[in-house]
Amino acid sequence: MTFNPLEQRGIPLDRQIRNWSELNIEPIDPDRADPYTRCRIITMNGIETEAIFFSHNFARVCPQLEAKQQLAEIRYVEAQQQRVVNWLLPGQSSVLETVLGYEQVATDLTSWVARMEPDPYLRQAYEFGVLEDFDHLYRYANLYEMLEHRKAEKIVDNLTEVMPGRPTFMQHRDPVDNVRDPYDRNRVDPISRLHALTIMSAEQQTMNFYMNVGPMYMEPIARQLYQEIGLIEEAHVTHYESLFDPGETWWERLVLHEYNECYLYHSFMETESDRKVKAVWELHLNMELEHLRLACDMMRKHDGREPESILPRSLPSPVTFEPNKEFLRNLLATQVDLTTLGTGYVRDAHERFQRMQERVHDAQKAPSEVVIDRHREMFGREYRLQTDGEHPVESLREARVKS
């Protein structure tokens, strides 16, 4: 049976505010939870955080007092939702364990979106970005073993491989080359809007997390690695946010945010394995249905258009966390040497890219390379988690040498 959020009624807004005991929910068990439950939590934290940021930014430019008051009411509830979602993460998990979860989200969520994206240009944007987050997972996994003497399979549970992607030090590009062409709001498939908002929100939350937790470490190599990868995450937010058509109105974007929250809560409710967490997804979905209804009313009143003109007729297939090993290995074998030039992609290191590399590195080794060197010094090897076979890029290099 198809589910159309526009035809559903949720919990009335005046019944959505929760008291302290309702907000104080039990977190997941870090030793027993499904790694993809953690990924769903991290994803929805990013989605709710983006919704709050968007609403604040909208309120700062919105001239209608009544609309600003409505935004404030909805925003307070979404702030409560964000706390509930983020507080599902257990306090006994270290920051680095949470970071590994963040990079597992970036790897498997972006891979899934890339596989499902109907637009070739947008698909390429996700394929390009995911190889960089894949490498971040590898760098943090080595740091994790160095600092906490534990292996990343404790977190990713063999669902996601840990091995080099596009080297992090090669990800520092001139900022102008991080800007992509936007989709056309009048022609884009509605699912592409949802994909772009989902990935941008997740990357933005990762950027925010790293820029805040990085300086809390005492170990210089940890501080440096967070600093470097945090800068790449900023570039990723630029990369993904530039995909949005700047002609979209604030009302249009408000409806899109609320619809996307319905889509993701419904998706995760359908796929969640943890009964208690599933109950949170179901409750929040019923809240978001009302937020969507109110946003649609505001769009009709202030924008003079029907929300159905920009939205799918029913929810698309559920967003699914699942292994993407074969997909990623294929990307590694075919796209690891790409960089950007203007709004496109090239294989050759052009002058602007080389100039940025020289300015950023200044003949020094990047922290992302130093962490691997230090790991080899400590353990006589680097940390990897490969489920089978050779690294696809290394296999390709060996084949080239033999030929």
Salt bridges, closest charged atoms under 4 A:
GLU26 OE1 - LYS276 NZ 2.72
ASP29 OD2 - ARG32 NE 3.93
GLU50 OE2 - HIS257 NE2 2.67
GLU66 OE1 - LYS301 NZ 3.01
GLU78 OE2 - HIS291 ND1 3.22
GLU97 OE2 - ARG150 NH1 3.12
GLU97 OE2 - LYS154 NZ 3.19
GLU103 OE2 - HIS136 ND1 3.90
GLU117 OE1 - HIS195 ND1 2.79
GLU132 OE2 - ARG166 NH1 3.26
GLU132 OE2 - ARG173 NH1 2.66
GLU132 OE1 - HIS236 NE2 2.70
ASP133 OD1 - HIS136 ND1 3.48
ASP133 OD1 - HIS236 ND1 3.61
ASP135 OD2 - ARG139 NE 2.79
GLU145 OE2 - LYS151 NZ 2.78
GLU145 OE1 - HIS375 NE2 2.63
GLU145 OE2 - ARG381 NH2 2.96
GLU161 OE1 - ARG329 NE 2.90
ASP177 OD1 - ARG352 NH2 2.63
GLU203 OE1 - HIS236 ND1 3.34
GLU228 OE2 - HIS172 NE2 3.01
GLU233 OE2 - HIS136 ND1 3.16
GLU233 OE1 - HIS236 ND1 3.58
GLU248 OE2 - ARG193 NH1 2.67
GLU248 OE1 - ARG253 NE 3.47
GLU252 OE1 - ARG185 NH2 3.00
GLU252 OE2 - ARG193 NH1 3.15
GLU252 OE1 - ARG305 NH2 2.72
GLU258 OE1 - HIS291 ND1 3.92
GLU272 OE1 - ARG40 NE 2.78
GLU288 OE1 - HIS291 ND1 3.08
GLU290 OE2 - ARG293 NH2 2.79
ASP297 OD2 - ARG293 NH1 3.35
ASP297 OD1 - ARG300 NH1 3.00
ASP303 OD2 - ARG305 NH2 3.01
GLU306 OE1 - ARG300 NE 2.87
GLU322 OE2 - ARG115 NH2 2.86
ASP337 OD1 - ARG347 NH1 2.47
GLU351 OE2 - ARG355 NH1 3.70
GLU369 OE2 - ARG139 NH1 3.04
ASP373 OD2 - LYS365 NZ 2.44
ASP373 OD1 - ARG376 NH1 3.46
GLU382 OE2 - ARG376 NH2 2.99
GLU382 OE1 - ARG384 NE 3.08
GLU394 OE2 - ARG384 NH2 2.82
